[in-house]
């Protein structure tokens, strides 16, 4: 009768067979994981963005987003250690020690928060990464039936993620008294160097004071974003700053027109904020390029809040909004990222969601059904949520993700015999 110790040794032997001769791979993964962790955690941050409190587990407006990022950040460390043959208990211990050491260093770094919550998330990520490797005999070389089930499950998970993205990026209009501020001095952001001459939401003229017609404004915003402001153009601000800001009595941003360097920015409160995820914005890139300091112009938005049309003076454009590939912005949205990088991350997000579908795809009706499920999801979800119609290059990214999955499977099992 096989004892539990015998079973553990057998599991380790199976694991060793999977990665025998691949020391270079495990070393590369470990080096990459440690570099990513160092870059992400040991650089000084924004002093005004700290939340404080070492004993805090879920802190700040984007607590869930931070927790998930910390889990993901440490998963490659667990993968690399597991591929090197380290036991699970020692892998978890390594995650605890490394995370605790970094948190200790962050105590003296400006703009960094050290917290128990980060240690918990980092340790969880390390353990999950290791478990993925230890379970590889099951998912790397499954039978045809199991592979088809994995493929169907991966497609369902991808579509569910896209649908959840659409839901979370929909507007959220909390109750309470709304107030309006012209060119506000928000914490951590500069005040706009220009001026607001007048502003309105729908037919309601806004004053830089408490708004009495809160119910009317909520009704207008619920039916679509109709807002305009007459402004005197100021110098391009170094980061996003509001021209006109509407917020509630809990100081939460409801809707804002703003400028970020030469971009015209619209930001509104989404359901993601209710779940402590990040808050992306919608922007017209380089819209302010043709305006000079001191010019007077009118900025306007109208249409659906999540898909606004924008106008600056006589120029106007529609088609803005979030897409199925905007899910990454819920975890970490950096306003300073150049537009090409944001587009690249959007494409990578779509491709990454579809990569498992390609990895487990077989020439079988059930795998083909999985592709059909994904295609229907990409087409239907935007129409049933607040997302813009899936863009042509996002369709290409989806195809690239499936193809990469196929190639990755072939590379992963090329020296392990044919897939059944």
C-alpha positions in Angstrom: 0.0 0.0 0.0 1.5 3.4 -1.1 2.0 5.8 1.8 1.5 9.6 1.5 5.3 10.0 1.5 5.6 7.6 -1.4 2.9 9.6 -3.2 4.7 12.8 -2.6 7.9 11.3 -4.0 6.1 10.0 -7.0 4.6 13.4 -7.6 8.0 15.0 -7.5 9.4 12.3 -9.9 6.6 13.1 -12.3 7.3 16.8 -12.0 11.1 16.2 -12.5 10.3 14.2 -15.7 8.3 17.1 -17.1 11.1 19.7 -16.7 14.2 17.5 -16.8 16.9 19.2 -18.9 15.1 22.6 -18.8 17.2 24.3 -16.2 17.7 27.2 -18.5 13.9 27.7 -18.7 13.4 27.7 -14.9 16.4 30.0 -14.4 15.1 32.4 -17.0 11.7 32.5 -15.4 13.2 33.1 -12.0 15.4 36.0 -13.2 12.5 37.6 -15.1 10.2 37.2 -12.0 12.7 38.8 -9.7 13.4 41.7 -12.1 9.7 42.3 -12.5 9.1 42.3 -8.7 12.1 44.7 -8.1 11.0 47.1 -10.8 7.4 47.1 -9.6 8.0 47.4 -5.9 11.3 49.1 -5.2 10.9 52.3 -7.2 9.7 55.4 -5.3 6.1 56.2 -5.8 3.8 59.2 -5.5 3.8 60.4 -1.9 0.2 61.7 -2.2 -1.0 58.3 -3.4 -0.2 56.4 -0.3 -3.0 55.0 2.0 -0.9 54.2 5.1 -1.5 51.5 7.7 0.8 48.5 7.8 -2.0 46.3 9.3 -4.3 47.1 6.5 -5.4 44.3 4.2 -7.8 46.0 1.8 -7.1 49.7 1.8 -7.7 52.6 -0.6 -10.1 53.3 -3.5 -8.5 50.5 -5.6 -7.9 47.9 -3.0 -9.1 44.9 -5.0 -7.1 46.0 -8.0 -3.9 46.3 -5.9 -4.6 42.9 -4.3 -5.0 41.2 -7.7 -1.9 42.8 -9.2 0.1 41.6 -6.2 -1.1 38.1 -6.7 -0.3 38.2 -10.4 3.1 39.8 -9.9 4.4 36.9 -7.7 2.9 34.0 -9.7 6.0 33.8 -12.1 8.2 33.4 -9.0 6.2 30.3 -7.9 6.4 29.0 -11.5 10.2 29.4 -11.6 10.8 27.8 -8.2 8.5 24.9 -9.0 10.2 24.3 -12.3 13.5 24.2 -10.4 12.2 21.3 -8.3 11.6 23.2 -5.0 8.9 21.8 -2.7 5.6 23.6 -2.3 6.2 24.4 1.4 9.6 26.0 0.6 8.1 27.9 -2.3 5.4 29.4 -0.1 8.1 30.3 2.5 10.2 31.9 -0.1 7.2 34.1 -1.2 6.6 35.1 2.4 10.3 36.0 3.1 10.8 37.9 -0.2 7.5 39.8 0.2 8.2 40.7 3.8 11.7 41.9 2.9 10.4 44.1 0.2 7.6 45.5 2.5 10.3 46.3 5.1 12.3 48.3 2.4 9.1 50.1 1.3 8.8 51.6 4.8 11.6 54.0 4.0 10.8 54.5 0.3 8.8 57.7 -0.5 5.4 57.2 -1.9 5.3 53.5 -1.0 2.8 51.6 1.3 4.0 48.6 3.3 1.1 46.4 4.4 0.2 42.9 5.6 -2.3 42.7 2.7 0.5 42.9 0.2 2.4 40.0 1.9 -0.8 37.9 1.9 -1.4 38.6 -1.8 2.2 38.0 -2.8 2.3 34.7 -0.9 -0.9 33.6 -2.5 0.4 34.4 -5.9 3.6 32.5 -5.3 1.7 29.4 -4.2 -0.7 29.6 -7.2 2.2 29.8 -9.6 3.7 26.7 -8.1 0.4 24.8 -8.2 0.0 25.6 -11.9 3.4 23.8 -12.5 2.7 20.9 -10.2 -0.6 20.3 -11.9 1.0 20.5 -15.4 0.8 16.7 -16.0 -3.0 17.1 -16.0 -3.3 20.2 -18.2 -0.2 19.9 -20.4 -1.0 16.5 -21.9 -4.7 15.8 -21.3 -6.7 13.2 -23.2 -8.7 14.4 -26.2 -11.9 14.4 -24.2 -10.4 16.3 -21.4 -8.7 18.7 -23.8 -12.0 19.5 -25.4 -13.6 20.1 -22.0 -10.7 22.4 -21.1 -11.1 24.3 -24.4 -14.9 24.8 -23.9 -14.2 25.9 -20.3 -11.5 28.4 -21.5 -13.9 29.9 -24.0 -16.7 30.2 -21.5 -14.2 31.9 -19.0 -13.0 34.3 -21.7 -16.5 35.3 -22.7 -17.5 35.7 -19.0 -14.5 38.0 -18.5 -15.5 40.1 -21.5 -19.1 40.4 -20.2 -17.8 41.3 -16.7 -15.6 44.0 -18.3 -18.7 45.5 -20.0 -20.6 45.4 -16.7 -17.8 47.0 -14.6 -17.1 49.8 -17.1 -20.8 50.8 -17.1 -21.6 54.1 -15.3 -22.5 54.2 -11.6 -24.5 57.2 -10.3 -24.7 57.1 -6.5 -27.4 59.0 -4.7 -26.7 62.1 -2.6 -26.2 65.8 -3.2 -23.9 66.7 -6.2 -21.6 69.7 -6.3 -19.7 71.3 -9.2 -16.2 72.7 -9.1 -14.6 74.7 -11.9 -10.8 74.0 -12.4 -10.5 72.1 -9.1 -7.3 71.6 -7.2 -7.6 67.8 -6.8 -5.2 65.9 -4.5 -2.1 64.9 -6.4 -3.1 66.8 -9.5 -2.3 70.4 -10.7 -5.0 73.0 -11.1 -5.7 73.8 -14.7 -4.0 77.0 -15.8 -6.9 78.2 -17.9 -10.4 79.3 -16.8 -14.0 78.2 -17.1 -16.4 80.9 -18.3 -19.6 78.9 -18.1 -20.7 75.3 -17.8 -23.9 73.3 -18.1 -25.3 69.8 -17.9 -28.3 69.5 -20.3 -30.4 72.6 -19.8 -29.1 73.2 -16.2 -26.6 75.9 -15.9 -23.8 74.9 -13.5 -22.3 77.2 -10.8 -19.1 76.6 -9.0 -21.0 75.8 -5.8 -23.5 73.2 -4.5 -26.0 72.0 -7.1 -29.6 72.2 -5.9 -31.1 70.3 -8.8 -29.3 67.0 -8.0 -32.3 64.8 -9.0 -32.5 66.6 -12.3 -28.8 66.2 -13.0 -28.9 62.5 -12.1 -31.8 62.1 -14.5 -29.9 63.8 -17.3 -26.7 61.8 -16.6 -28.8 58.5 -16.4 -30.1 59.2 -19.9 -26.7 60.1 -21.3 -23.8 62.5 -20.8 -24.7 66.0 -22.0 -22.2 68.5 -20.7 -20.5 71.6 -22.1 -18.1 74.3 -20.9 -16.8 77.5 -22.3 -13.1 77.7 -21.4 -10.0 79.9 -21.8 -7.2 77.5 -22.8 -4.3 77.3 -20.4 -0.8 75.7 -20.7 -0.8 71.9 -21.2 -0.9 70.3 -17.7 1.7 67.6 -17.0 -1.0 65.1 -15.9 -4.8 64.8 -16.1 -6.6 67.7 -14.5 -10.3 68.6 -14.5 -11.9 71.6 -16.1 -15.4 70.9 -14.7 -15.9 68.3 -12.0 -19.2 66.9 -10.6 -18.9 65.0 -7.4 -21.2 63.8 -4.7 -21.3 64.5 -1.0 -18.8 61.8 -0.3 -16.3 63.6 -2.5 -16.5 60.8 -5.2 -16.0 61.9 -8.8 -19.2 61.4 -10.8 -18.3 63.1 -14.1 -15.5 65.4 -15.2 -14.3 67.1 -18.4 -10.6 67.6 -18.3 -7.2 67.9 -20.1 -4.1 65.8 -19.9 -1.2 67.5 -21.7 -2.8 67.8 -25.2 -5.6 65.2 -24.7 -9.2 66.1 -24.0 -10.4 63.7 -21.3 -13.8 62.5 -20.1 -14.0 60.5 -16.9 -17.0 59.2 -15.0 -17.6 57.0 -12.1 -18.0 53.3 -13.2 -19.2 50.2 -11.4 -15.6 49.2 -11.1 -15.2 51.9 -8.5 -17.9 50.2 -6.4 -15.7 47.1 -6.4 -12.5 49.0 -5.6 -11.0 48.5 -9.0 -9.2 51.1 -11.1 -10.9 53.9 -13.0 -9.9 54.4 -16.7 -10.9 57.4 -18.7 -12.0 58.1 -22.3 -9.9 60.6 -24.2 -9.5 62.3 -27.5 -5.8 62.0 -28.1 -4.0 65.3 -29.2 -7.3 67.1 -29.5 -5.8 70.3 -27.9 -2.9 70.5 -30.3 -4.3 73.2 -32.5 -5.3 75.5 -29.5 -3.1 78.2 -28.2 -2.8 79.5 -24.6 -5.4 82.2 -24.2 -7.8 80.9 -26.9 -11.5 80.7 -25.9 -13.4 77.6 -27.1 -16.3 75.4 -26.1 -15.9 71.8 -25.1 -18.8 69.4 -25.2 -19.8 65.8 -24.7 -23.0 64.1 -25.5 -24.5 60.6 -26.2 -24.0 57.5 -24.0 -21.8 58.2 -21.0 -19.6 55.2 -21.8 -19.5 56.1 -25.6 -19.5 59.9 -25.7 -19.1 62.1 -28.7 -16.8 65.0 -28.0 -16.4 68.4 -29.6 -13.9 71.2 -29.3 -15.0 74.4 -31.0 -16.1 73.4 -34.5 -14.4 70.0 -34.4 -16.2 66.9 -33.2 -15.7 63.2 -33.1 -17.7 60.1 -32.0 -16.8 56.5 -31.5 -15.0 56.9 -28.2 -15.4 54.5 -25.4 -14.2 51.2 -23.8 -13.9 47.9 -25.7 -13.7 44.2 -24.9 -10.0 44.6 -24.6 -10.2 47.3 -21.9 -10.3 44.8 -19.0 -6.6 45.4 -18.2 -7.5 49.0 -17.3 -9.5 47.8 -14.3 -6.3 46.5 -12.7 -3.8 49.1 -13.5 -4.6 52.2 -15.6 -1.7 54.6 -16.1 -2.7 57.9 -17.6 0.9 58.6 -18.6 1.1 55.6 -20.9 1.4 56.6 -24.5 -1.5 55.7 -26.7 0.4 53.1 -28.6 1.2 51.2 -25.4 -2.4 51.4 -24.3 -3.5 49.9 -27.7 -0.8 47.2 -27.3 -2.0 46.3 -23.9 -5.6 46.1 -25.1 -4.6 43.7 -27.9 -2.4 41.7 -25.6 -5.3 41.4 -23.1 -7.6 39.9 -25.8 -4.9 37.6 -27.1 -4.1 36.4 -23.6 -7.7 35.6 -22.9 -7.9 33.4 -26.0 -4.5 31.7 -25.7 -5.8 28.9 -23.5 -8.6 28.2 -26.1 -5.9 27.7 -28.7 -3.7 25.6 -26.4 -6.4 23.0 -25.8 -8.0 23.2 -29.3 -8.4 19.9 -31.1 -9.9 19.1 -34.5 -13.1 18.2 -32.9 -16.7 19.6 -33.0 -16.5 20.5 -29.3 -13.4 22.6 -29.8 -14.9 24.2 -32.9 -17.9 25.0 -30.7 -15.6 26.8 -28.3 -14.4 29.1 -31.1 -18.0 29.8 -32.0 -18.7 30.7 -28.4 -15.8 33.2 -28.4 -16.8 34.7 -31.8 -20.4 35.2 -30.6 -19.2 36.7 -27.4 -17.0 39.2 -29.2 -19.9 40.2 -31.4 -22.8 40.3 -28.9 -21.3 41.4 -25.6 -20.6 45.0 -26.8 -24.2 45.4 -28.0 -25.6 44.2 -24.7 -23.3 46.2 -22.4 -21.7 49.7 -22.3 -18.8 48.6 -24.6 -18.0 49.9 -28.1 -18.4 47.4 -30.9 -15.4 45.1 -31.0 -12.7 46.8 -33.2 -11.2 45.0 -36.2 -7.8 44.8 -34.7 -9.2 43.2 -31.6 -10.6 40.4 -33.8 -7.1 40.0 -35.2 -5.7 39.9 -31.6 -8.2 37.2 -30.8 -7.0 35.1 -33.7 -3.4 35.7 -32.8 -4.1 34.5 -29.2 -5.6 31.3 -30.5 -2.7 30.7 -32.9 -0.1 31.4 -30.2 -1.9 28.9 -28.0 -1.6 26.3 -30.7 2.1 27.0 -31.2 2.7 27.0 -27.5 1.1 23.6 -27.1 3.2 22.2 -29.9 6.4 23.6 -28.4 5.5 22.4 -24.9 4.8 18.8 -25.9 7.2 18.4 -28.9 9.6 16.3 -26.8 6.9 14.5 -24.9 5.3 12.5 -27.7 2.2 13.3 -29.7 -1.0 14.5 -28.1 -3.8 11.9 -28.0 
